Amino acid sequence: MDDVRARAQRLLAVHRLRAADSLQLAAALVWCRERPIGVGFVCLDDRLCGAAVREGFTMEPPAEWINDRAFPE
């Protein structure tokens, strides 16, 4: 848990995130052992989405779905 907390604090300093969002992203980074390239990240929050992409994650669903808010049926 200390790993997640330390990463969450770094993410708060680097990105405009809410505390809970930084914990979610930090947990994902711990899970993928800090190697997010090619790893999918599911998110519908614009801030968290942007931070995840900047950290190296691939967005699931694709970013154009999120930006358009037009999800397929």
N, C-alpha and C positions, 0 to 999 in steps of 0.2 A: 504493500500500500504506500510505502514511502516513495517508491519509484514513481507511482502515479501522481502523488502529491507534488513532488519536485518538478515533474514535467508540466503539470498543470500550472504551477507558478511561473515557469518559463513561458508557457503559451500565453498566459495573461499579460505578461510584459511585452510580448512580441505582437500579439494580435488583439483586435478589439472584440474580445469574447466575454460572455457572462461566465461566472464561476462554474456553474454546472456544465456548460458547454466545454470549458477547458478541461474539466475532469473526463468528459466523454472522449474528447480527442486524445488526451493523455493516456487513457486506458487503451485506446486503439493503437497508439504508438508503442506502448509496452507489449501489447499482444503481438504485434508484428516485428518485435525486437528492433525497433527504430529503422526498419527497412520497408517504408510504405509504397515504394514504386511498384505499380501494378496491382496493388491491393485495393479492393473496392471499399468505399465508405458510403453508407446510406445516410442521407441527410436532406431535410427540406428547409432548413434555416439558412438564410443567405450568408450571415456572418460565419457560422460554423462551416458551411460549405466552402467559403473562400479560404478560411484558415486551413481546412483539411487539404485543399488543393495546393496551397502554398507549402504545406508540410510534405507533399509528395503523393498523397492518395489519389486514386481515380474515383470520380463521383459515380454513384449508383443511386438513382437513375441518372442518365446523362444530364449535364448542366443545362442543355437547351430545354429539357422538360421542366426543370426548376424555374428557369428564367421566364418561360412562357406560361407556366402554371397549367400547361395543357398535357395532362397525363393520358396515355392511351387507355381505351376501355378494355 
